[in-house]
């Protein structure tokens, strides 16, 4: 990949159009600053942080990098006003919002000089993002880990359709861990990519080492999108997943599902390292990840693979 400026690099003032997803329990200041220092855009994942922890991570990230970084804000979580105030007080210049309406904070943040991107899983909601005036749109296919769309539209179907209906800078997400996949997404109309799973299995990610090792052992079919009654999420099939399946077998009881999830399952799995009782969120592309690497190596591999992938016009 050459360093010619495109819509995403210009928008965020970064070297390469590679954004690291703001994943819960993974995306602390160490990961975000490492990605930004490599020329991408690192994101701090606020959804798994109390407000004071978020402030601490932002302050440490500012000390660890002089490059742009941002914060991911999941709009379905509490303390939103406090989180937004901390972001403004600490001088963060980029916010990625998800899991809610793009209208919620876009105008407020833009008035303060921030760039705002919003994550969607369908062309319909991408159009709503454009109408809401966001600066960029992340279109995420159902291959992605974590919270996801209900329609199960794959990235390769989603990106060209979104591109056809919007003019804003477009970032592809879901199923991207290799430079060749990045090139494919950009050929389909994306201006850049957002990568989660590959950065989850890095030395700088704040997740538990048990979980990072588990990611490298996953094969095709080891994850499934579930919990559509609540908020769709892709997770690894383990003991906890099987308990959810049992609830489904006796009837789709939303209250029972909420009760099962209410035991801090995501923290137990990805942050504390319980591979059986915890909720383990990762994308289908985990089948391609076979080692835990430093962020710098991941970046070098992405760029090398991107440049070595033949242009179809040749």
C-alpha positions as CSV (number, residue, x, y, z in Angstrom):
1,X,0.0,0.0,0.0
2,X,1.3,3.4,-0.9
3,X,0.8,6.4,1.4
4,X,-1.3,8.4,-1.0
5,X,-4.1,10.2,0.8
6,X,-7.6,8.9,0.4
7,X,-10.9,10.0,2.0
8,X,-10.3,8.1,5.3
9,X,-6.7,9.1,5.8
10,X,-7.5,12.7,5.0
11,X,-10.6,12.7,7.3
12,X,-8.7,11.3,10.3
13,X,-5.2,12.6,9.5
14,X,-3.7,9.1,9.5
15,X,-1.2,7.3,7.3
16,X,-3.1,4.2,6.4
17,X,-6.9,3.7,6.2
18,X,-6.9,1.0,8.9
19,X,-9.1,1.5,12.0
20,X,-8.9,-0.8,15.0
21,X,-12.3,-1.5,16.4
22,X,-13.2,-0.3,19.9
23,X,-13.9,-3.8,21.3
24,X,-15.0,-4.2,24.8
25,X,-12.4,-5.7,27.1
26,X,-9.7,-5.5,24.4
27,X,-9.3,-1.9,23.4
28,X,-7.5,0.0,26.1
29,X,-4.9,2.7,25.7
30,X,-2.1,0.2,25.0
31,X,-3.8,-1.2,21.9
32,X,-5.2,2.1,20.7
33,X,-1.8,3.9,21.0
34,X,0.1,1.0,19.3
35,X,-2.3,1.1,16.3
36,X,-2.1,4.9,16.0
37,X,1.7,4.8,16.3
38,X,1.8,2.3,13.3
39,X,-0.1,4.8,11.2
40,X,-3.7,3.6,11.6
41,X,-6.5,4.9,13.9
42,X,-6.7,3.3,17.3
43,X,-10.0,3.4,19.2
44,X,-10.5,3.1,22.9
45,X,-13.5,0.9,23.7
46,X,-15.5,2.8,26.3
47,X,-18.4,0.3,26.6
48,X,-16.4,-1.9,29.1
49,X,-15.1,1.1,31.1
50,X,-16.5,3.1,34.0
51,X,-16.2,6.8,33.3
52,X,-13.2,7.3,35.5
53,X,-11.4,4.3,33.8
54,X,-12.2,5.8,30.4
55,X,-10.7,9.1,31.4
56,X,-7.5,7.3,32.7
57,X,-7.2,5.4,29.4
58,X,-7.6,8.6,27.3
59,X,-4.9,10.4,29.3
60,X,-2.5,7.4,29.1
61,X,-3.2,7.2,25.3
62,X,-2.3,10.8,24.9
63,X,1.0,10.2,26.6
64,X,1.7,7.1,24.5
65,X,1.1,8.6,21.1
66,X,1.2,12.0,19.4
67,X,-0.9,10.5,16.5
68,X,-4.8,10.8,16.2
69,X,-6.9,8.3,18.2
70,X,-10.5,8.0,19.0
71,X,-13.1,6.6,21.3
72,X,-15.9,4.1,20.5
73,X,-19.2,4.9,22.2
74,X,-21.8,2.1,22.2
75,X,-25.1,4.0,22.6
76,X,-26.9,1.1,24.3
77,X,-24.8,1.5,27.5
78,X,-25.5,3.7,30.5
79,X,-23.6,6.9,31.6
80,X,-23.6,8.3,28.0
81,X,-23.7,11.9,29.1
82,X,-20.8,11.4,31.4
83,X,-18.8,9.6,28.8
84,X,-19.4,12.3,26.2
85,X,-18.4,15.0,28.6
86,X,-15.2,13.2,29.4
87,X,-14.4,12.8,25.7
88,X,-14.9,16.5,25.3
89,X,-13.0,17.5,28.4
90,X,-10.0,15.4,27.4
91,X,-9.8,16.8,23.9
92,X,-10.5,13.6,21.9
93,X,-11.0,14.6,18.3
94,X,-12.6,11.4,16.9
95,X,-15.7,9.4,18.1
96,X,-17.1,6.2,16.6
97,X,-20.7,5.6,17.7
98,X,-22.6,2.3,17.4
99,X,-25.7,0.4,18.6
100,X,-28.1,3.3,18.4
101,X,-29.3,6.3,16.3
102,X,-26.6,8.3,14.5
103,X,-28.6,11.4,15.4
104,X,-28.0,11.0,19.1
105,X,-24.6,12.8,19.5
106,X,-23.4,13.6,16.0
107,X,-24.4,17.2,15.9
108,X,-23.3,17.9,19.5
109,X,-19.8,16.4,18.9
110,X,-19.4,18.1,15.5
111,X,-20.1,21.5,17.0
112,X,-17.2,20.9,19.3
113,X,-14.9,20.1,16.3
114,X,-15.0,16.3,16.5
115,X,-15.2,13.9,13.6
116,X,-18.0,11.3,14.0
117,X,-18.3,7.9,12.4
118,X,-21.2,5.6,13.0
119,X,-21.4,1.8,12.7
120,X,-24.3,0.1,10.8
121,X,-25.2,-3.3,9.5
122,X,-27.5,-2.4,6.6
123,X,-27.8,0.0,3.7
124,X,-31.0,1.4,5.2
125,X,-29.2,2.5,8.3
126,X,-26.3,3.7,6.3
127,X,-28.6,6.1,4.5
128,X,-29.9,7.3,7.8
129,X,-26.3,8.0,8.8
130,X,-25.8,10.1,5.8
131,X,-29.0,12.0,6.6
132,X,-27.8,12.6,10.1
133,X,-24.6,14.2,8.8
134,X,-21.9,11.8,10.1
135,X,-18.4,12.2,8.7
136,X,-17.9,8.5,7.9
137,X,-19.9,5.3,7.9
138,X,-18.7,1.9,9.1
139,X,-20.7,-0.9,7.3
140,X,-20.3,-4.1,9.2
141,X,-21.1,-7.5,7.8
142,X,-22.5,-10.3,9.9
143,X,-19.1,-12.2,9.9
144,X,-18.0,-9.7,12.6
145,X,-17.6,-10.5,16.2
146,X,-19.5,-8.9,19.0
147,X,-22.8,-7.1,18.5
148,X,-24.1,-7.3,15.0
149,X,-27.1,-6.8,12.7
150,X,-30.2,-9.1,12.6
151,X,-30.2,-9.4,8.8
152,X,-27.1,-11.6,8.4
153,X,-25.9,-9.6,5.4
154,X,-22.3,-10.5,4.6
155,X,-19.6,-7.9,4.1
156,X,-19.1,-8.7,0.4
157,X,-22.9,-8.1,-0.2
158,X,-23.2,-5.1,2.2
159,X,-20.3,-2.9,1.0
160,X,-21.1,-2.5,-2.7
161,X,-24.8,-1.9,-1.8
162,X,-24.0,0.8,0.8
163,X,-21.5,2.4,-1.7
164,X,-24.3,2.6,-4.2
165,X,-26.5,4.5,-1.9
166,X,-24.2,6.9,0.0
167,X,-21.5,9.4,-0.8
168,X,-19.8,9.7,2.6
169,X,-16.4,8.0,3.3
170,X,-17.1,4.3,3.8
171,X,-15.3,1.9,6.1
172,X,-15.7,-1.9,5.7
173,X,-15.9,-4.1,8.8
174,X,-16.4,-7.8,9.4
175,X,-14.3,-10.6,8.2
176,X,-11.1,-8.6,7.6
177,X,-7.8,-9.9,9.0
178,X,-5.6,-10.1,6.0
179,X,-4.3,-7.5,3.6
180,X,-5.9,-9.3,0.7
181,X,-9.3,-9.0,2.4
182,X,-8.6,-5.3,2.9
183,X,-7.9,-4.9,-0.8
184,X,-11.0,-6.8,-1.7
185,X,-13.2,-4.5,0.5
186,X,-11.7,-1.5,-1.1
187,X,-12.2,-2.9,-4.6
188,X,-15.9,-3.3,-3.6
189,X,-16.2,0.4,-2.7
190,X,-14.8,0.9,0.8
191,X,-12.4,3.7,1.5
192,X,-10.8,1.9,4.5
193,X,-11.3,-0.9,6.9
194,X,-12.1,-1.5,10.5
195,X,-10.5,-4.5,12.0
196,X,-11.4,-6.1,15.3
197,X,-10.6,-9.9,15.7
198,X,-7.1,-9.6,14.3
199,X,-6.3,-6.9,16.8
200,X,-8.0,-8.8,19.6
201,X,-5.2,-11.4,19.3
202,X,-2.3,-9.0,19.8
203,X,0.1,-8.6,22.7
204,X,-1.2,-5.0,23.4
205,X,-4.9,-6.0,23.6
206,X,-6.2,-5.8,27.2
207,X,-8.0,-9.1,27.0
208,X,-6.9,-12.2,29.1
209,X,-4.1,-14.4,27.7
210,X,-6.4,-17.4,28.0
211,X,-8.8,-15.8,25.5
212,X,-6.1,-14.6,23.1
213,X,-4.7,-18.2,23.0
214,X,-8.3,-19.5,22.4
215,X,-8.7,-17.2,19.4
216,X,-5.7,-18.8,17.7
217,X,-7.3,-22.3,18.2
218,X,-10.7,-21.5,16.6
219,X,-11.8,-23.1,13.4
220,X,-14.6,-22.4,10.9
221,X,-18.0,-23.0,12.5
222,X,-16.8,-22.3,16.1
223,X,-18.8,-19.1,16.3
224,X,-22.4,-18.3,15.9
225,X,-24.6,-15.2,15.7
226,X,-27.3,-15.5,18.5
227,X,-29.5,-13.5,20.9
228,X,-31.4,-11.8,18.2
229,X,-34.3,-11.3,20.6
230,X,-32.1,-8.9,22.7
231,X,-29.0,-7.6,20.8
232,X,-27.5,-9.9,18.2
233,X,-24.0,-11.1,19.1
234,X,-21.5,-13.4,17.6
235,X,-19.8,-15.6,20.1
236,X,-17.8,-18.8,20.5
237,X,-19.6,-22.1,21.2
238,X,-18.7,-23.0,24.8
239,X,-20.5,-24.1,28.0
240,X,-22.2,-20.7,28.4
241,X,-23.3,-20.7,24.7
242,X,-24.8,-24.2,25.3
243,X,-26.7,-22.9,28.3
244,X,-28.2,-20.2,26.0
245,X,-29.1,-22.9,23.5
246,X,-31.0,-24.8,26.3
247,X,-33.0,-21.7,27.0
248,X,-34.0,-21.6,23.3
249,X,-34.9,-25.3,23.4
250,X,-37.5,-24.8,26.2
251,X,-38.9,-21.6,24.5
252,X,-37.6,-18.3,23.5
253,X,-37.7,-16.7,27.0
254,X,-36.2,-13.3,26.8
255,X,-36.3,-12.9,30.6
256,X,-34.3,-16.1,31.0
257,X,-31.8,-14.9,28.5
258,X,-31.3,-11.6,30.2
259,X,-30.9,-13.4,33.5
260,X,-28.2,-15.6,32.1
261,X,-26.4,-12.7,30.5
262,X,-26.6,-10.6,33.6
263,X,-23.7,-12.2,35.4
264,X,-21.0,-10.1,33.8
265,X,-20.4,-12.9,31.3
266,X,-18.4,-10.9,28.8
267,X,-16.0,-9.7,31.4
268,X,-15.7,-13.2,32.9
269,X,-14.7,-14.7,29.6
270,X,-12.7,-12.1,27.6
271,X,-11.1,-10.2,30.5
272,X,-10.9,-12.7,33.3
273,X,-10.1,-15.7,31.1
274,X,-13.0,-18.2,31.9
275,X,-13.2,-20.0,28.7
276,X,-16.3,-22.1,29.7
277,X,-18.6,-19.8,31.7
278,X,-17.7,-16.5,30.0
279,X,-19.2,-14.9,26.9
280,X,-16.5,-15.0,24.1
281,X,-17.1,-12.6,21.3
282,X,-15.1,-12.9,18.1
283,X,-15.6,-12.9,14.3
284,X,-15.6,-15.7,11.8
285,X,-12.3,-14.6,10.6
286,X,-10.7,-16.0,13.8
287,X,-10.3,-19.2,11.9
288,X,-7.5,-17.4,10.0
289,X,-5.7,-16.2,13.1
290,X,-3.1,-18.7,14.4
291,X,-0.8,-16.6,16.6
292,X,-0.8,-13.7,19.0
293,X,1.4,-11.0,17.5
294,X,2.6,-7.5,18.4
295,X,0.5,-4.8,16.7
296,X,3.6,-3.7,14.7
297,X,3.8,-7.2,13.2
298,X,0.1,-7.3,12.4
299,X,0.4,-3.9,10.6
300,X,3.5,-5.0,8.6
301,X,1.7,-8.2,7.5
302,X,-1.4,-6.3,6.5
303,X,0.5,-3.8,4.3
304,X,2.7,-6.6,2.8
305,X,-0.3,-8.7,1.9
306,X,-2.2,-5.7,0.6
307,X,0.7,-4.8,-1.7
308,X,1.3,-8.4,-2.9
309,X,-2.4,-9.0,-3.8
310,X,-2.7,-8.6,-7.5
311,X,-4.9,-5.9,-9.0
312,X,-7.7,-7.7,-10.9
313,X,-7.1,-5.3,-13.8
314,X,-3.7,-6.7,-14.5
